[in-house]
Structure formats: structure tokens, C-alpha cells
Amino acid sequence: MPRPRRSPASQVLSNAAYIGNRVSWKVSLLIGALFFVVFFWVVPAWLGARLEATESPRLRPALEALVGRRLHWFKWLAVGIALTFGYFAARNYFRLARHTRTGEQNSGLIAKLLARLFA
């Protein structure tokens, strides 16, 4: 039986947990801060600017409906990534051992839940 497909945001957070578990605490903290800034401020601002620059009067309402309502997804993703990398930065600072695969999945799940709560 094939494995069910996950959403792209869920895959991004799972990959963040995988990477955060394997790098040092400094790198984890730096990556988390960088991706938070990119997904929380840069990507929504860039998409908003591209939306404002659209000159077609017929295309603009459709793009506003499609993109404008979904900009909060990037903020949700930014909070989830920051929580995931922040957790692994703190954990890797205090402990030398890595999580098992189950631990990675559980921390990714907790980050997803908290991101929905905070964003």
C-alpha cells in the first residue's frame, strides 16, 4: 500500500526536524532565524508586491483571491520552522545525543501543532 501524500508544509517541517537534528546548535539557531525572516516577512511582502504590480484588470481579482487569502500559510510555516529549529538548537546545546527517527517525527508534530496555535 502506498504511503499517503503529505502536504508540502508538513514535508517542509519534517525536513526541518531532520536537518535540525543533525547540525550543531549554532547552525540550527542560524537556519531557524534565517528561514523565519524569509517566510514571515520576505515572501509575503514579495508576493504582495507582485500582486500590486499586476496590470491586467481581469487577472488581478483572481490572483487576489488565490494568493491574498493564502499569505497566512507562509506565516504559519515560518512559526513552525522557527519552533522546530529553536527546539533542536536548545536540545543540541544541552545534549550531545541525537533524536531517533521517532523523536524527530514527534518534535515535528509538536511544532506543527504549536505553529497552528501561534500563527
BELZI-V901462 format. One line per field, one symbol per residue. phi: phi as a letter, one per 20 degrees, with the letter a starting at -180 (. if undefined). psi: psi as a letter, one per 30 degrees, with the letter a starting at -180 (. if undefined). burial: # if it has 9 or more other C-alpha atoms within 8 Angstrom, else .. A space follows every 10 residues. Layout:
phi->???
psi->???
burial->???
//
This chain:
phi->.ffffdfgff ffffffffff fddfffffff ffffffffee dfffffffff ffefeffeef ffffffeffd ffffffffff ffffffffff fffecefeff ffffffffff fffffffee
psi->klkkklleee eeeeeeeeef fflleeeeee eeeeeeeefe eeeeeeeeee effkfjfeee eeeeeeeefg ffeeeeeeee eeeeeeefee efefkfklll eeeeeeeeee eeeeeeee.
burial->.........# #.##.###.# #..##.###. ###.###### ####..##.. #........# ..##..##.. #..####### ######.### ###....... ...##.##.. ##.##....
//
